[in-house]
Amino acid sequence: MATFTVWKFDTPQGADGASAILHDAASAGHVRLVDTAVVSWPEGAAKPTTRHGHQDEWRGTGWGAFWGLLLGTLFLVPLVGAAAGAAVGAASKAMAAVGIDADQLDRIRAGVTPGTSALFVVTEDGDLDAVGERFHGVRGTLVATNLTDAERHTLLETFG
């Protein structure tokens, strides 16, 4: 099963650093990255910048559409206003199909603000202990996940 997580960092560069660590862990065989996206929102910028990882070029188009829908729902649609209400509803249904509910969307939107960044990750088959060791000392906050409560607890214990 694919695991979806969103990690928030208190600087616009934090997610880039975490992404590099995660990619190194994947290169070492500790985790299989299905795809990633980095959102960085520098202080004073009108909106965040996003970068899609394209881990799997064969499936890149599908993931690109997923990230576009998710990130557009989070950061673009709220700027458009009430006229986009139907689009938000449709996007929420699409996100729910992959285990992301409306409450999580709200937490992500509220957490990623000017001066912060976020790493959006889809993984499979990870060695949680080995990956967790690489993240020792990295300060990030788990904002959203499709893990069960027990799996989430283990993840938070491992990553401190």
C-alpha positions, 0 to 999 in steps of 0.5 A: 500500500502506498503511504501519503504523508505531508511534512511541514517545515518552518523555513522556505528551504526546510522541505528541500533539505528533507527531500534531499535526505529522503532521496538519499535514503531511497538511493540506499534502498531504505524506501521506495519513493513513488513520488514527491512534491515540494512546496516552498512559500518565501516570506512576502511571496503572493503564493507558494512555488511547487516542484514535482519530483517525477520519481517514476517517469512512466507514471509521471503524468498521472502523479503530475495530475494528482499533485496539480489537483491537490496543490491547486485545491490547497493554494490556488482555489482559495484565492479564486473565491466562492465561485470555485466551490464546486471545484473544491467539492470535486477535488475533495472527493478525488483526494478522499479516494486516495485517503486524504480527507477534507480535514487534512486538506484544511490542516495542510492549507492552514499549516503551509503559510508564508515563511514555511515549506512542505514536503508531500511524499508518496512511498512504498516498502520503507524501512522506517528505522533506517529512514528515521535515522537519516532524519535525526535532528531534522525539525518537521511536523507531520501535517497529514497522512493516510496511515492508521492511528497505530502506524501514525504513532509509530511514524511519529515515534521514529521521527521524533 
